[in-house]
Amino acid sequence: MKYVRFVCLVFFALLCIGAFYYTLSHFEQRKPAKTPIKVIAQTGPIKEGLKTDYLAEILDLSIDNPQHLSVEEVEKVLEKSPLIKKVSASYLNSETLYIDYTLRNPVFALIDLENTALDLEGHLFPLNPYFTPKKLPELYLGLKEIISFEKSLSGKEMALATHLYHLLKEEIKRIDLSHINESSLGKREIVVILELPNGAKHILRLSTKRYQEELLDYQSLKTAVQEGDFIIDLRVPELAYVTHLTQKE
């Protein structure tokens, strides 16, 4: 009797194992094949902000290297690009990858580094050949070392640059923050170069603590000096030292 029971148990176990492998095999056969990506479709706030060839390159896709990537893999790779602020991916069909992305917005040309732009969040990224050439305000920080695109700027310098941008915007030609940490009060300053609509240039020397009030003082005397190029030192409260520039820089 025990022998019969043992045989039944073995038979039942073998039957279960066979059924499991049959079901697994059937499921694997019915799973959709991972078709290599043949087409990339893209959308975003800017029409073809990045060339499709660039997207294919950073995804390591080519005619010689056809492959399938999951949506998660695509997004993970593209999020590492310094040019892309946010991205989402999906498949329109088995061969067509759809990418919707937003590029970072260049606000400053960081002249400490070659071919480097900066957005208001402090992210660094290359300008050429990805963005249409346009006149960006220059930002000079006096950096002591090269910063890679993987990093972003923060702290006092970035906060100052962002605030000055919002206060002055279109007229900014350059913001120089390379002397804001000088130990000597005489050397400590913010330098802002403004280019007026009439072509006049005003070089403002501002303090690091009272620059907002000093900019209000500048607005009060702006009409009196708007026809020429001047250096205007506003660091002493209630005073403005105005020097006429005989030659344009």
C-alpha positions as CSV (number, residue, x, y, z in Angstrom):
1,M,0.0,0.0,0.0
2,K,2.8,2.4,0.9
3,Y,4.5,1.5,-2.4
4,V,1.4,2.4,-4.4
5,R,1.1,5.7,-2.5
6,F,4.7,6.5,-3.3
7,V,4.3,5.7,-7.0
8,C,1.2,8.0,-7.1
9,L,3.1,10.8,-5.4
10,V,6.0,10.5,-7.9
11,F,3.6,10.4,-10.8
12,F,1.8,13.5,-9.5
13,A,5.0,15.4,-9.1
14,L,6.2,14.5,-12.6
15,L,2.8,15.6,-13.9
16,C,3.1,19.0,-12.2
17,I,6.6,19.5,-13.4
18,G,5.6,18.7,-17.0
19,A,2.6,21.0,-16.8
20,F,4.8,23.8,-15.5
21,Y,7.3,23.5,-18.3
22,Y,4.6,23.2,-20.9
23,T,2.9,26.4,-19.6
24,L,6.3,28.3,-19.4
25,S,7.2,27.2,-23.0
26,H,3.8,28.3,-24.3
27,F,4.0,31.6,-22.5
28,E,7.5,32.3,-23.9
29,Q,6.3,31.5,-27.4
30,R,3.5,34.0,-27.1
31,K,5.6,36.8,-25.7
32,P,6.1,39.5,-28.3
33,A,9.6,39.5,-29.9
34,K,11.9,42.4,-29.0
35,T,12.1,44.0,-32.4
36,P,15.1,46.2,-33.0
37,I,14.4,50.0,-33.1
38,K,14.3,51.2,-36.7
39,V,12.6,54.6,-36.3
40,I,12.9,57.4,-33.8
41,A,10.1,59.9,-33.5
42,Q,10.6,63.0,-31.4
43,T,8.5,65.9,-30.0
44,G,9.1,68.8,-27.6
45,P,8.5,72.5,-27.1
46,I,11.2,73.1,-29.7
47,K,10.7,71.3,-33.1
48,E,13.6,68.9,-33.5
49,G,15.5,70.6,-30.7
50,L,18.2,67.9,-31.1
51,K,19.0,66.1,-34.3
52,T,17.6,62.5,-34.4
53,D,21.1,61.3,-35.3
54,Y,22.3,62.7,-31.9
55,L,19.6,60.9,-30.0
56,A,20.4,57.7,-31.9
57,E,24.1,58.2,-31.1
58,I,23.7,58.5,-27.4
59,L,21.3,55.6,-27.4
60,D,24.0,53.6,-29.3
61,L,21.5,52.8,-32.1
62,S,22.7,52.4,-35.7
63,I,22.1,50.4,-38.8
64,D,25.2,48.3,-37.9
65,N,24.0,47.9,-34.3
66,P,20.2,47.3,-34.3
67,Q,18.9,46.6,-30.9
68,H,15.8,46.9,-28.7
69,L,15.8,49.1,-25.6
70,S,13.1,49.3,-22.9
71,V,11.4,52.6,-22.2
72,E,13.2,52.7,-18.9
73,E,16.6,52.2,-20.5
74,V,15.9,54.9,-23.0
75,E,14.9,57.4,-20.4
76,K,17.8,56.6,-18.1
77,V,20.4,57.2,-20.9
78,L,18.8,60.4,-22.2
79,E,18.4,61.9,-18.7
80,K,22.3,61.7,-18.4
81,S,22.6,64.1,-21.4
82,P,23.5,67.6,-20.1
83,L,21.3,69.1,-22.8
84,I,18.0,67.4,-21.7
85,K,16.0,68.8,-18.8
86,K,13.3,66.1,-18.8
87,V,12.3,63.2,-21.0
88,S,9.6,60.5,-21.5
89,A,9.7,57.6,-23.9
90,S,7.3,55.1,-25.3
91,Y,6.7,52.9,-28.4
92,L,4.3,53.9,-31.2
93,N,4.8,50.4,-32.6
94,S,7.3,47.6,-32.2
95,E,9.9,49.4,-34.4
96,T,9.2,53.0,-33.6
97,L,10.6,54.7,-30.5
98,Y,8.8,57.9,-29.5
99,I,10.7,60.4,-27.4
100,D,9.2,63.6,-25.9
101,Y,11.8,65.8,-24.2
102,T,12.5,69.4,-23.1
103,L,15.9,71.0,-23.6
104,R,17.6,73.2,-21.0
105,N,17.2,76.9,-21.7
106,P,20.6,78.7,-22.1
107,V,20.5,82.0,-20.1
108,F,24.2,82.8,-19.7
109,A,27.3,82.1,-21.6
110,L,29.8,81.1,-18.9
111,I,33.0,82.6,-20.2
112,D,35.2,80.9,-17.6
113,L,34.8,77.8,-19.8
114,E,34.8,77.3,-23.6
115,N,31.5,76.7,-25.3
116,T,29.5,76.5,-22.1
117,A,26.0,77.7,-21.3
118,L,24.2,77.9,-18.0
119,D,20.5,77.8,-17.2
120,L,18.9,79.5,-14.2
121,E,19.1,76.2,-12.2
122,G,22.9,76.3,-12.5
123,H,23.2,73.4,-15.0
124,L,26.1,73.5,-17.4
125,F,25.9,72.3,-21.0
126,P,27.5,72.9,-24.4
127,L,26.1,75.6,-26.7
128,N,27.5,74.7,-30.1
129,P,26.4,73.0,-32.3
130,Y,23.1,72.3,-30.4
131,F,21.6,75.8,-30.1
132,T,20.9,78.4,-32.7
133,P,23.5,81.2,-32.2
134,K,22.1,84.1,-30.2
135,K,23.5,86.8,-28.0
136,L,23.5,85.6,-24.5
137,P,24.5,87.6,-21.4
138,E,28.0,86.7,-20.3
139,L,28.8,85.4,-16.8
140,Y,32.3,85.4,-15.4
141,L,32.9,83.7,-12.0
142,G,36.7,83.6,-11.9
143,L,36.6,79.8,-11.6
144,K,39.9,78.2,-10.3
145,E,39.2,74.8,-11.9
146,I,37.3,73.3,-14.8
147,I,33.8,72.1,-14.0
148,S,32.4,69.2,-16.0
149,F,28.9,69.2,-17.5
150,E,27.8,66.5,-15.0
151,K,28.0,69.0,-12.2
152,S,25.9,72.1,-11.6
153,L,26.6,75.5,-9.9
154,S,25.0,76.6,-6.7
155,G,25.6,78.8,-3.8
156,K,26.2,82.5,-3.5
157,E,27.4,83.1,-7.1
158,M,24.5,81.4,-8.7
159,A,22.0,83.1,-6.5
160,L,23.5,86.5,-7.3
161,A,23.6,85.8,-11.0
162,T,20.0,84.6,-11.1
163,H,18.7,87.6,-9.1
164,L,20.6,90.1,-11.3
165,Y,19.2,88.4,-14.4
166,H,15.7,88.9,-13.1
167,L,16.3,92.5,-12.2
168,L,18.0,93.6,-15.4
169,K,17.4,91.0,-18.1
170,E,17.6,92.4,-21.7
171,E,20.2,95.0,-21.0
172,I,22.8,92.7,-19.4
173,K,25.9,92.2,-21.5
174,R,28.1,90.8,-18.8
175,I,28.0,90.0,-15.1
176,D,31.4,89.7,-13.3
177,L,31.3,88.0,-9.9
178,S,35.0,87.2,-9.7
179,H,35.6,89.7,-6.9
180,I,32.7,89.1,-4.6
181,N,34.7,87.3,-2.0
182,E,37.7,89.7,-1.8
183,S,38.9,90.3,1.8
184,S,39.4,94.0,1.0
185,L,36.2,96.1,0.9
186,G,37.8,98.3,-1.8
187,K,38.2,95.3,-4.1
188,R,35.0,93.5,-3.2
189,E,32.4,94.2,-5.9
190,I,29.9,93.0,-8.4
191,V,30.5,94.4,-11.9
192,V,27.6,94.5,-14.3
193,I,28.0,95.7,-17.9
194,L,24.8,97.0,-19.5
195,E,24.2,97.7,-23.1
196,L,21.4,100.1,-23.6
197,P,19.0,100.1,-26.6
198,N,20.8,103.1,-28.1
199,G,24.1,101.2,-28.0
200,A,25.5,103.1,-24.9
201,K,27.5,101.0,-22.4
202,H,27.2,101.4,-18.7
203,I,29.6,99.6,-16.4
204,L,28.1,99.4,-12.9
205,R,30.2,98.7,-9.8
206,L,28.0,97.4,-7.0
207,S,28.4,96.1,-3.5
208,T,27.5,92.6,-2.6
209,K,25.0,93.5,0.1
210,R,23.3,96.6,-1.1
211,Y,23.2,96.0,-4.9
212,Q,19.4,96.1,-5.1
213,E,19.2,99.6,-3.6
214,E,22.2,100.6,-5.7
215,L,20.3,99.5,-8.9
216,L,17.4,101.7,-7.8
217,D,19.8,104.6,-7.5
218,Y,21.1,103.8,-11.0
219,Q,17.6,103.9,-12.4
220,S,17.2,107.4,-11.0
221,L,20.2,108.8,-12.8
222,K,20.0,106.6,-15.9
223,T,18.3,109.3,-18.0
224,A,21.1,111.8,-17.3
225,V,23.8,109.4,-18.6
226,Q,22.1,107.3,-21.2
227,E,23.7,109.1,-24.2
228,G,27.3,108.0,-23.4
229,D,29.5,105.2,-22.1
230,F,30.2,105.5,-18.4
231,I,31.6,103.6,-15.4
232,I,29.2,104.2,-12.5
233,D,30.4,103.3,-9.0
234,L,27.4,103.0,-6.6
235,R,29.1,101.2,-3.7
236,V,29.1,104.2,-1.4
237,P,25.6,104.8,0.0
238,E,23.8,107.8,-1.5
239,L,26.7,108.6,-3.8
240,A,27.5,107.7,-7.4
241,Y,30.9,108.2,-8.9
242,V,30.5,108.6,-12.7
243,T,33.4,108.3,-15.0
244,H,33.0,108.9,-18.7
245,L,34.6,106.4,-21.0
246,T,36.4,108.2,-23.8
247,Q,36.9,104.9,-25.8
248,K,34.5,102.0,-26.2
249,E,35.8,98.7,-25.0
